[in-house]
Amino acid sequence: MTSLTQSQSDTLTFISRFQAANGIGPSYREIAEATGQASIGAVHRLVKRLEERGALRKPHNEARSFEFIGERGAEHHLKAILAEIGRAGAVHQDSLCVIDAMRFLGRRHA
């Protein structure tokens, strides 16, 4: 996971604490109110940036659902693929590390 801006870090902390306390993630409106975002659109962009940085995943069409990636983010998957290349000299599309990375990216295995 790459470093986060202060706003991203504050948002991630809020989502994590809200979800731990309530058993469900906050709505975008609740995130906006708690973090001082001007609009639901601003929250949407912020959540997208958190996904891009490997901090969390927002499952498609699942309201109030956030999956925290932590150490299993993009960097983890890249390291696993590079380790496989180091061991075998190449990596095949059917390798477990590739399948895992594709799932992380939300793509189906080819």
N, CA, C and O atoms as a MOPAC input file, in Angstrom:
PM7 MOZYME 1SCF
protein

 N      0.85400 1    -1.17400 1     0.00000 1
 C      0.00000 1     0.00000 1     0.00000 1
 C      0.89400 1     1.22900 1     0.00000 1
 O      1.81700 1     1.32900 1     0.80800 1
 N      0.62700 1     2.15300 1    -0.89300 1
 C      1.39400 1     3.38700 1    -0.94000 1
 C      0.89500 1     4.32000 1     0.16100 1
 O     -0.17700 1     4.11000 1     0.72800 1
 N      1.68500 1     5.35200 1     0.45500 1
 C      1.30700 1     6.26100 1     1.53100 1
 C      0.02600 1     7.01100 1     1.17500 1
 O     -0.26100 1     7.28200 1     0.00900 1
 N     -0.72000 1     7.32900 1     2.20800 1
 C     -2.01700 1     7.98100 1     2.04000 1
 C     -1.92300 1     9.45200 1     2.39100 1
 O     -1.08700 1     9.85400 1     3.20000 1
 N     -2.78500 1    10.25500 1     1.78100 1
 C     -2.90500 1    11.65100 1     2.17500 1
 C     -3.60200 1    11.70000 1     3.53600 1
 O     -4.16200 1    10.70000 1     3.98600 1
 N     -3.56900 1    12.85300 1     4.18400 1
 C     -4.22900 1    12.98200 1     5.48700 1
 C     -5.72900 1    12.70300 1     5.36700 1
 O     -6.30700 1    12.02000 1     6.21400 1
 N     -6.34600 1    13.22500 1     4.32800 1
 C     -7.77500 1    13.01800 1     4.10200 1
 C     -8.09400 1    11.53400 1     3.88400 1
 O     -9.07400 1    11.01600 1     4.41900 1
 N     -7.25700 1    10.86200 1     3.09700 1
 C     -7.45900 1     9.42800 1     2.86300 1
 C     -7.29200 1     8.63300 1     4.15800 1
 O     -8.07800 1     7.73200 1     4.44900 1
 N     -6.26600 1     8.97500 1     4.92400 1
 C     -6.02100 1     8.29600 1     6.19300 1
 C     -7.18000 1     8.50600 1     7.17100 1
 O     -7.62000 1     7.56200 1     7.82800 1
 N     -7.67200 1     9.74200 1     7.26500 1
 C     -8.80800 1    10.04700 1     8.14400 1
 C    -10.05100 1     9.27400 1     7.71500 1
 O    -10.79200 1     8.76100 1     8.55400 1
 N    -10.27100 1     9.19500 1     6.42000 1
 C    -11.43600 1     8.47800 1     5.89500 1
 C    -11.32600 1     6.99200 1     6.17500 1
 O    -12.29900 1     6.36600 1     6.59500 1
 N    -10.15700 1     6.42200 1     5.94800 1
 C     -9.94100 1     5.00300 1     6.20400 1
 C    -10.14700 1     4.68100 1     7.68500 1
 O    -10.76400 1     3.67200 1     8.02600 1
 N     -9.63200 1     5.53500 1     8.55300 1
 C     -9.80700 1     5.34700 1     9.99700 1
 C    -11.28300 1     5.41300 1    10.37100 1
 O    -11.76600 1     4.58500 1    11.14300 1
 N    -12.00000 1     6.39300 1     9.82600 1
 C    -13.43100 1     6.51000 1    10.12700 1
 C    -14.19000 1     5.25900 1     9.68200 1
 O    -14.98200 1     4.70500 1    10.44400 1
 N    -13.94500 1     4.82000 1     8.44800 1
 C    -14.65400 1     3.63800 1     7.93300 1
 C    -14.36900 1     2.42200 1     8.80700 1
 O    -15.28000 1     1.67200 1     9.15700 1
 N    -13.11100 1     2.23600 1     9.15500 1
 C    -12.71000 1     1.09500 1     9.97900 1
 C    -13.39400 1     1.11700 1    11.35000 1
 O    -13.93300 1     0.10400 1    11.79600 1
 N    -13.36800 1     2.26600 1    12.00600 1
 C    -13.98100 1     2.38500 1    13.34000 1
 C    -15.50300 1     2.23700 1    13.26800 1
 O    -16.10600 1     1.58300 1    14.11900 1
 N    -16.11400 1     2.83800 1    12.26100 1
 C    -17.56500 1     2.74900 1    12.10300 1
 C    -17.97600 1     1.29500 1    11.89900 1
 O    -18.91700 1     0.80500 1    12.52400 1
 N    -17.25300 1     0.61800 1    11.01400 1
 C    -17.58200 1    -0.76900 1    10.70300 1
 C    -17.38600 1    -1.66600 1    11.92700 1
 O    -18.18900 1    -2.56800 1    12.16400 1
 N    -16.32800 1    -1.42600 1    12.70300 1
 C    -16.07500 1    -2.21300 1    13.90800 1
 C    -17.17600 1    -1.98800 1    14.95500 1
 O    -17.59000 1    -2.92300 1    15.64100 1
 N    -17.63800 1    -0.75200 1    15.06800 1
 C    -18.65100 1    -0.42100 1    16.06800 1
 C    -20.05800 1    -0.85000 1    15.67100 1
 O    -20.87400 1    -1.17800 1    16.53200 1
 N    -20.34500 1    -0.84900 1    14.36700 1
 C    -21.71900 1    -1.07300 1    13.91500 1
 C    -21.94200 1    -2.38300 1    13.16900 1
 O    -23.08400 1    -2.75900 1    12.90100 1
 N    -20.86700 1    -3.07600 1    12.83500 1
 C    -21.00100 1    -4.33200 1    12.10600 1
 C    -21.34000 1    -4.16100 1    10.63900 1
 O    -21.58400 1    -5.14000 1     9.93400 1
 N    -21.35600 1    -2.94400 1    10.18700 1
 C    -21.65400 1    -2.61300 1     8.78900 1
 C    -20.91300 1    -1.33000 1     8.46700 1
 O    -20.67500 1    -0.50800 1     9.35200 1
 N    -20.54800 1    -1.15500 1     7.21100 1
 C    -19.83400 1     0.05200 1     6.82200 1
 C    -20.74300 1     1.26600 1     6.80100 1
 O    -21.96600 1     1.13600 1     6.73800 1
 N    -20.14000 1     2.45200 1     6.85500 1
 C    -20.92900 1     3.68400 1     6.79000 1
 C    -21.41400 1     3.95800 1     5.37000 1
 O    -20.83100 1     3.47900 1     4.39800 1
 N    -22.47500 1     4.72600 1     5.26800 1
 C    -22.92700 1     5.18900 1     3.95000 1
 C    -21.99400 1     6.30300 1     3.49400 1
 O    -21.25400 1     6.86900 1     4.29900 1
 N    -22.03100 1     6.61000 1     2.22100 1
 C    -21.20200 1     7.70600 1     1.71900 1
 C    -21.59400 1     9.02500 1     2.38400 1
 O    -20.73600 1     9.87300 1     2.63000 1
 N    -22.87500 1     9.19900 1     2.67400 1
 C    -23.32700 1    10.41900 1     3.34500 1
 C    -22.72400 1    10.50900 1     4.75900 1
 O    -22.29500 1    11.58200 1     5.18400 1
 N    -22.69400 1     9.38400 1     5.47700 1
 C    -22.09600 1     9.36800 1     6.81600 1
 C    -20.59400 1     9.65900 1     6.74900 1
 O    -20.05300 1    10.35300 1     7.60900 1
 N    -19.93500 1     9.13200 1     5.73600 1
 C    -18.50500 1     9.41200 1     5.55400 1
 C    -18.30000 1    10.90600 1     5.28700 1
 O    -17.40600 1    11.52700 1     5.86200 1
 N    -19.13200 1    11.47600 1     4.41300 1
 C    -19.02200 1    12.90600 1     4.08500 1
 C    -19.19300 1    13.76100 1     5.33700 1
 O    -18.41400 1    14.68400 1     5.57400 1
 N    -20.21000 1    13.45300 1     6.13500 1
 C    -20.46500 1    14.23800 1     7.35000 1
 C    -19.32600 1    14.11600 1     8.35400 1
 O    -18.93900 1    15.10400 1     8.97900 1
 N    -18.78500 1    12.90200 1     8.51300 1
 C    -17.74500 1    12.67400 1     9.51700 1
 C    -16.39100 1    13.24400 1     9.11100 1
 O    -15.59400 1    13.62500 1     9.96900 1
 N    -16.12800 1    13.30300 1     7.81500 1
 C    -14.80500 1    13.72600 1     7.35100 1
 C    -14.78800 1    15.12100 1     6.73600 1
 O    -13.73500 1    15.60800 1     6.32300 1
 N    -15.94700 1    15.76000 1     6.67600 1
 C    -16.00500 1    17.11900 1     6.15400 1
 C    -15.95500 1    17.21200 1     4.63500 1
 O    -15.63000 1    18.26600 1     4.08900 1
 N    -16.27200 1    16.12800 1     3.95400 1
 C    -16.30400 1    16.16200 1     2.48800 1
 C    -17.52700 1    16.94700 1     2.03600 1
 O    -18.58000 1    16.90100 1     2.67300 1
 N    -17.37900 1    17.65600 1     0.94700 1
 C    -18.43800 1    18.54600 1     0.47500 1
 C    -19.60800 1    17.82200 1    -0.18000 1
 O    -20.72000 1    18.34800 1    -0.21100 1
 N    -19.37000 1    16.63000 1    -0.70000 1
 C    -20.43500 1    15.94700 1    -1.43000 1
 C    -20.22200 1    14.44000 1    -1.42500 1
 O    -19.15300 1    13.94300 1    -1.07200 1
 N    -21.26900 1    13.72700 1    -1.82700 1
 C    -21.19600 1    12.27600 1    -1.97400 1
 C    -20.19700 1    11.93800 1    -3.09100 1
 O    -19.47300 1    10.94700 1    -2.99500 1
 N    -20.15900 1    12.74500 1    -4.12900 1
 C    -19.20900 1    12.54300 1    -5.22600 1
 C    -17.76300 1    12.62300 1    -4.74700 1
 O    -16.91100 1    11.85700 1    -5.19600 1
 N    -17.49400 1    13.54900 1    -3.84100 1
 C    -16.14200 1    13.67600 1    -3.28500 1
 C    -15.77100 1    12.41800 1    -2.50300 1
 O    -14.63200 1    11.95600 1    -2.56600 1
 N    -16.73000 1    11.87000 1    -1.77100 1
 C    -16.49000 1    10.62600 1    -1.02700 1
 C    -16.23700 1     9.48200 1    -1.99800 1
 O    -15.33600 1     8.67000 1    -1.78500 1
 N    -17.02300 1     9.41800 1    -3.05300 1
 C    -16.84200 1     8.36900 1    -4.05300 1
 C    -15.42000 1     8.42100 1    -4.62700 1
 O    -14.76400 1     7.38600 1    -4.75000 1
 N    -14.95200 1     9.60100 1    -4.97100 1
 C    -13.59500 1     9.75300 1    -5.50900 1
 C    -12.54800 1     9.35400 1    -4.47200 1
 O    -11.54200 1     8.72900 1    -4.80900 1
 N    -12.78400 1     9.71300 1    -3.22200 1
 C    -11.86200 1     9.38300 1    -2.14000 1
 C    -11.77500 1     7.86700 1    -1.94700 1
 O    -10.68400 1     7.32300 1    -1.78100 1
 N    -12.91100 1     7.19600 1    -1.96700 1
 C    -12.93400 1     5.73500 1    -1.82400 1
 C    -12.22200 1     5.08400 1    -3.01000 1
 O    -11.48200 1     4.11700 1    -2.83000 1
 N    -12.43600 1     5.60000 1    -4.21000 1
 C    -11.74400 1     5.08200 1    -5.39600 1
 C    -10.23100 1     5.20200 1    -5.23800 1
 O     -9.49800 1     4.27300 1    -5.58000 1
 N     -9.75500 1     6.33800 1    -4.72200 1
 C     -8.31500 1     6.53300 1    -4.51100 1
 C     -7.78800 1     5.53900 1    -3.48100 1
 O     -6.68000 1     5.02500 1    -3.63000 1
 N     -8.57000 1     5.26500 1    -2.43900 1
 C     -8.16300 1     4.28000 1    -1.43400 1
 C     -8.06300 1     2.88400 1    -2.05300 1
 O     -7.18100 1     2.10100 1    -1.69900 1
 N     -8.96900 1     2.58500 1    -2.97500 1
 C     -8.90400 1     1.30500 1    -3.69100 1
 C     -7.65200 1     1.25700 1    -4.56400 1
 O     -6.93600 1     0.25600 1    -4.57600 1
 N     -7.39200 1     2.33200 1    -5.28600 1
 C     -6.22900 1     2.38600 1    -6.17400 1
 C     -4.91700 1     2.25300 1    -5.40700 1
 O     -3.94700 1     1.69900 1    -5.92300 1
 N     -4.89000 1     2.75400 1    -4.19500 1
 C     -3.67900 1     2.68800 1    -3.37800 1
 C     -3.56300 1     1.37300 1    -2.60600 1
 O     -2.59100 1     1.16200 1    -1.88100 1
 N     -4.55100 1     0.49100 1    -2.76200 1
 C     -4.47900 1    -0.82300 1    -2.12800 1
 C     -4.85000 1    -0.84100 1    -0.66300 1
 O     -4.48900 1    -1.77500 1     0.05300 1
 N     -5.57100 1     0.18300 1    -0.19800 1
 C     -5.95300 1     0.25200 1     1.21300 1
 C     -7.24700 1    -0.49500 1     1.50900 1
 O     -7.40400 1    -1.07300 1     2.58500 1
 N     -8.16800 1    -0.48200 1     0.56200 1
 C     -9.43600 1    -1.17900 1     0.75900 1
 C    -10.04700 1    -1.54800 1    -0.57800 1
 O     -9.62100 1    -1.08300 1    -1.63500 1
 N    -11.05200 1    -2.39600 1    -0.49800 1
 C    -11.84300 1    -2.75800 1    -1.67800 1
 C    -13.29100 1    -2.46600 1    -1.37800 1
 O    -13.76400 1    -2.70000 1    -0.26600 1
 N    -13.98900 1    -1.96100 1    -2.35500 1
 C    -15.42300 1    -1.70800 1    -2.25300 1
 C    -16.09100 1    -2.67600 1    -3.21700 1
 O    -16.12100 1    -2.43100 1    -4.42300 1
 N    -16.63200 1    -3.78600 1    -2.68900 1
 C    -17.27800 1    -4.75200 1    -3.59000 1
 C    -18.37700 1    -4.09900 1    -4.42500 1
 O    -19.15800 1    -3.29300 1    -3.92100 1
 N    -18.42600 1    -4.45700 1    -5.70200 1
 C    -19.37700 1    -3.89500 1    -6.65300 1
 C    -20.80900 1    -4.21300 1    -6.23100 1
 O    -21.12000 1    -5.35300 1    -5.88600 1
 N    -21.66800 1    -3.21700 1    -6.26100 1
 C    -23.10100 1    -3.35200 1    -5.95900 1
 C    -23.39400 1    -3.89200 1    -4.56000 1
 O    -24.40500 1    -4.56600 1    -4.35900 1
 N    -22.53400 1    -3.60700 1    -3.60500 1
 C    -22.78300 1    -3.99800 1    -2.22300 1
 C    -22.70800 1    -2.74800 1    -1.34600 1
 O    -21.62400 1    -2.28700 1    -0.98900 1
 N    -23.86600 1    -2.21600 1    -1.01300 1
 C    -23.91700 1    -0.99900 1    -0.20500 1
 C    -23.32200 1    -1.25200 1     1.17700 1
 O    -23.45200 1    -2.34200 1     1.73200 1
 N    -22.67600 1    -0.23900 1     1.71500 1
 C    -22.11400 1    -0.27300 1     3.06500 1
 C    -21.14000 1    -1.42500 1     3.28000 1
 O    -21.02800 1    -1.95700 1     4.38400 1
 N    -20.44700 1    -1.80000 1     2.22700 1
 C    -19.52000 1    -2.92100 1     2.31200 1
 C    -18.11400 1    -2.46200 1     1.93000 1
 O    -17.88400 1    -1.95500 1     0.83300 1
 N    -17.18400 1    -2.65300 1     2.85800 1
 C    -15.78500 1    -2.30400 1     2.62500 1
 C    -14.92300 1    -3.46900 1     3.08800 1
 O    -15.16700 1    -4.04900 1     4.14600 1
 N    -13.91900 1    -3.80800 1     2.29800 1
 C    -12.97700 1    -4.85900 1     2.65400 1
 C    -11.61600 1    -4.20600 1     2.81300 1
 O    -11.09700 1    -3.59600 1     1.87900 1
 N    -11.04000 1    -4.33800 1     4.00100 1
 C     -9.73600 1    -3.73500 1     4.26300 1
 C     -8.65300 1    -4.68200 1     3.79500 1
 O     -8.62700 1    -5.85200 1     4.17700 1
 N     -7.75800 1    -4.17200 1     2.96400 1
 C     -6.74300 1    -5.00000 1     2.33300 1
 C     -5.54100 1    -5.20200 1     3.24800 1
 O     -5.07000 1    -6.32800 1     3.40800 1
 N     -5.04600 1    -4.14300 1     3.84200 1
 C     -3.87300 1    -4.26700 1     4.70100 1
 C     -2.68200 1    -4.78200 1     3.92300 1
 O     -2.36600 1    -4.26200 1     2.85300 1
 N     -2.01800 1    -5.79500 1     4.44800 1
 C     -0.82300 1    -6.33000 1     3.82400 1
 C     -1.11900 1    -7.14400 1     2.57900 1
 O     -0.18600 1    -7.50500 1     1.86200 1
 N     -2.35700 1    -7.44500 1     2.29600 1
 C     -2.69100 1    -8.24100 1     1.13400 1
 C     -3.05100 1    -7.34900 1    -0.05300 1
 O     -3.82800 1    -7.74300 1    -0.92300 1
 N     -2.48800 1    -6.16500 1    -0.07900 1
 C     -2.75800 1    -5.23200 1    -1.16300 1
 C     -1.93200 1    -5.53200 1    -2.39800 1
 O     -1.34500 1    -6.60800 1    -2.52000 1
 N     -1.89100 1    -4.59000 1    -3.29600 1
 C     -1.21200 1    -4.76400 1    -4.57900 1
 C      0.26000 1    -5.11800 1    -4.38900 1
 O      0.79600 1    -5.94500 1    -5.12600 1
 N      0.91000 1    -4.50900 1    -3.42000 1
 C      2.32700 1    -4.78400 1    -3.18800 1
 C      2.54400 1    -6.25100 1    -2.82700 1
 O      3.50800 1    -6.86500 1    -3.28600 1
 N      1.66700 1    -6.81000 1    -2.02000 1
 C      1.74900 1    -8.23100 1    -1.65000 1
 C      1.69900 1    -9.11000 1    -2.89900 1
 O      2.50000 1   -10.03300 1    -3.04600 1
 N      0.76300 1    -8.82200 1    -3.78900 1
 C      0.58700 1    -9.63800 1    -4.98800 1
 C      1.78100 1    -9.49400 1    -5.94400 1
 O      2.21300 1   -10.47300 1    -6.55400 1
 N      2.30100 1    -8.29200 1    -6.06900 1
 C      3.46800 1    -8.08700 1    -6.91100 1
 C      4.66400 1    -8.87100 1    -6.36900 1
 O      5.38700 1    -9.50800 1    -7.13400 1
 N      4.87100 1    -8.82600 1    -5.06700 1
 C      5.97600 1    -9.56800 1    -4.45700 1
 C      5.81800 1   -11.07100 1    -4.67900 1
 O      6.79800 1   -11.76500 1    -4.94900 1
 N      4.58700 1   -11.57600 1    -4.56500 1
 C      4.34500 1   -13.00200 1    -4.77600 1
 C      4.66100 1   -13.40500 1    -6.21500 1
 O      5.26100 1   -14.45400 1    -6.44800 1
 N      4.26500 1   -12.58500 1    -7.16800 1
 C      4.54000 1   -12.88300 1    -8.58300 1
 C      6.04100 1   -12.82600 1    -8.85300 1
 O      6.57600 1   -13.68700 1    -9.55100 1
 N      6.72200 1   -11.82400 1    -8.30800 1
 C      8.16600 1   -11.71900 1    -8.50500 1
 C      8.90400 1   -12.88700 1    -7.85400 1
 O      9.89700 1   -13.37200 1    -8.39600 1
 N      8.42800 1   -13.33700 1    -6.70100 1
 C      9.04100 1   -14.50000 1    -6.05400 1
 C      8.87000 1   -15.74600 1    -6.91700 1
 O      9.79300 1   -16.55100 1    -7.03400 1
 N      7.70400 1   -15.90600 1    -7.51600 1
 C      7.45000 1   -17.03900 1    -8.41100 1
 C      8.37600 1   -16.98600 1    -9.62400 1
 O      8.90800 1   -18.01200 1   -10.04600 1
 N      8.56500 1   -15.81300 1   -10.17500 1
 C      9.48400 1   -15.66000 1   -11.30800 1
 C     10.90600 1   -16.02300 1   -10.87300 1
 O     11.64200 1   -16.67000 1   -11.61800 1
 N     11.28500 1   -15.60600 1    -9.67000 1
 C     12.60800 1   -15.93100 1    -9.15400 1
 C     12.80800 1   -17.43200 1    -8.97600 1
 O     13.89200 1   -17.95500 1    -9.23800 1
 N     11.77000 1   -18.11700 1    -8.53500 1
 C     11.85300 1   -19.57300 1    -8.33100 1
 C     11.85100 1   -20.33000 1    -9.65300 1
 O     12.68200 1   -21.21000 1    -9.87500 1
 N     10.91900 1   -19.98400 1   -10.52200 1
 C     10.68600 1   -20.77400 1   -11.73000 1
 C     11.26200 1   -20.14400 1   -12.99700 1
 O     11.31500 1   -20.80100 1   -14.03700 1
 N     11.68400 1   -18.91100 1   -12.93200 1
 C     12.19500 1   -18.24000 1   -14.11900 1
 C     11.10100 1   -17.59400 1   -14.95700 1
 O     11.39100 1   -16.80400 1   -15.85400 1
 N      9.86600 1   -17.92200 1   -14.67300 1
 C      8.70300 1   -17.37400 1   -15.38500 1
 C      7.48100 1   -17.60500 1   -14.50500 1
 O      7.54900 1   -18.29900 1   -13.49000 1
 N      6.38800 1   -17.02500 1   -14.90400 1
 C      5.14800 1   -17.26000 1   -14.17100 1
 C      4.05400 1   -17.56900 1   -15.19300 1
 O      3.92600 1   -16.88500 1   -16.20800 1
 N      3.28700 1   -18.58700 1   -14.91600 1
 C      2.22500 1   -19.02200 1   -15.82900 1
 C      0.89900 1   -18.42900 1   -15.36700 1
 O      0.71300 1   -18.19400 1   -14.17400 1
 N     -0.01400 1   -18.18900 1   -16.28600 1
 C     -1.31000 1   -17.60200 1   -15.92700 1
 C     -2.11400 1   -18.47500 1   -14.97000 1
 O     -3.03100 1   -17.98500 1   -14.31200 1
 N     -1.77900 1   -19.77400 1   -14.88400 1
 C     -2.48000 1   -20.66500 1   -13.96300 1
 C     -1.81700 1   -20.74800 1   -12.59500 1
 O     -2.28000 1   -21.48800 1   -11.72700 1
 N     -0.73300 1   -19.99400 1   -12.39200 1
 C     -0.05700 1   -19.99300 1   -11.09600 1
 C     -0.98000 1   -19.39500 1   -10.04100 1
 O     -1.71700 1   -18.44700 1   -10.31000 1
 N     -0.93100 1   -19.95200 1    -8.85800 1
 C     -1.78700 1   -19.48300 1    -7.76800 1
 C     -1.58700 1   -17.99300 1    -7.49500 1
 O     -2.55100 1   -17.28100 1    -7.21400 1
 N     -0.34500 1   -17.51600 1    -7.57400 1
 C     -0.10400 1   -16.09400 1    -7.29300 1
 C     -0.78300 1   -15.20000 1    -8.33600 1
 O     -1.24700 1   -14.11100 1    -8.00100 1
 N     -0.84500 1   -15.64500 1    -9.58600 1
 C     -1.51100 1   -14.86800 1   -10.63800 1
 C     -3.02200 1   -14.90200 1   -10.43200 1
 O     -3.68900 1   -13.87400 1   -10.55400 1
 N     -3.56000 1   -16.06500 1   -10.12600 1
 C     -5.00100 1   -16.20000 1    -9.88200 1
 C     -5.41100 1   -15.32500 1    -8.70500 1
 O     -6.43600 1   -14.64500 1    -8.75900 1
 N     -4.60400 1   -15.34200 1    -7.63600 1
 C     -4.86500 1   -14.51300 1    -6.45600 1
 C     -4.84200 1   -13.02900 1    -6.81300 1
 O     -5.70600 1   -12.27000 1    -6.37400 1
 N     -3.85700 1   -12.61800 1    -7.60600 1
 C     -3.75200 1   -11.21000 1    -8.01700 1
 C     -4.94400 1   -10.79900 1    -8.87000 1
 O     -5.45700 1    -9.69000 1    -8.72100 1
 N     -5.38600 1   -11.67000 1    -9.75200 1
 C     -6.55100 1   -11.36300 1   -10.58700 1
 C     -7.80600 1   -11.19800 1    -9.73300 1
 O     -8.62100 1   -10.31100 1    -9.98500 1
 N     -7.95800 1   -12.04400 1    -8.73400 1
 C     -9.10800 1   -11.90400 1    -7.82200 1
 C     -9.04400 1   -10.56500 1    -7.09100 1
 O    -10.05100 1    -9.87300 1    -6.94700 1
 N     -7.83500 1   -10.21100 1    -6.63100 1
 C     -7.64300 1    -8.94700 1    -5.93200 1
 C     -8.05900 1    -7.77800 1    -6.81700 1
 O     -8.67400 1    -6.82000 1    -6.34800 1
 N     -7.71900 1    -7.86600 1    -8.09400 1
 C     -8.03900 1    -6.80300 1    -9.03400 1
 C     -9.49400 1    -6.85200 1    -9.48900 1
 O     -9.95200 1    -5.96900 1   -10.21400 1
 N    -10.22200 1    -7.88700 1    -9.06100 1
 C    -11.63100 1    -8.01200 1    -9.43400 1
 C    -11.83700 1    -8.52400 1   -10.83700 1
 O    -12.86600 1    -8.26300 1   -11.46000 1
 N    -10.85100 1    -9.25600 1   -11.33600 1
 C    -10.95500 1    -9.79500 1   -12.69300 1
 C    -11.08500 1   -11.31200 1   -12.63800 1
 O    -10.58000 1   -11.97000 1   -11.72800 1
 N    -11.76500 1   -11.83500 1   -13.62200 1
 C    -11.90100 1   -13.27800 1   -13.73600 1
 C    -10.63200 1   -13.87500 1   -14.30600 1
 O     -9.91400 1   -13.24200 1   -15.08000 1
 N    -10.37600 1   -15.08900 1   -13.91300 1
 C     -9.21900 1   -15.81000 1   -14.44300 1
 C     -9.44700 1   -16.08500 1   -15.92600 1
 O    -10.53300 1   -16.50900 1   -16.31900 1
 N     -8.44300 1   -15.84900 1   -16.73600 1
 C     -8.54900 1   -16.02300 1   -18.18600 1
 C     -8.59700 1   -17.48200 1   -18.58600 1
 O     -8.68600 1   -17.79400 1   -19.77400 1

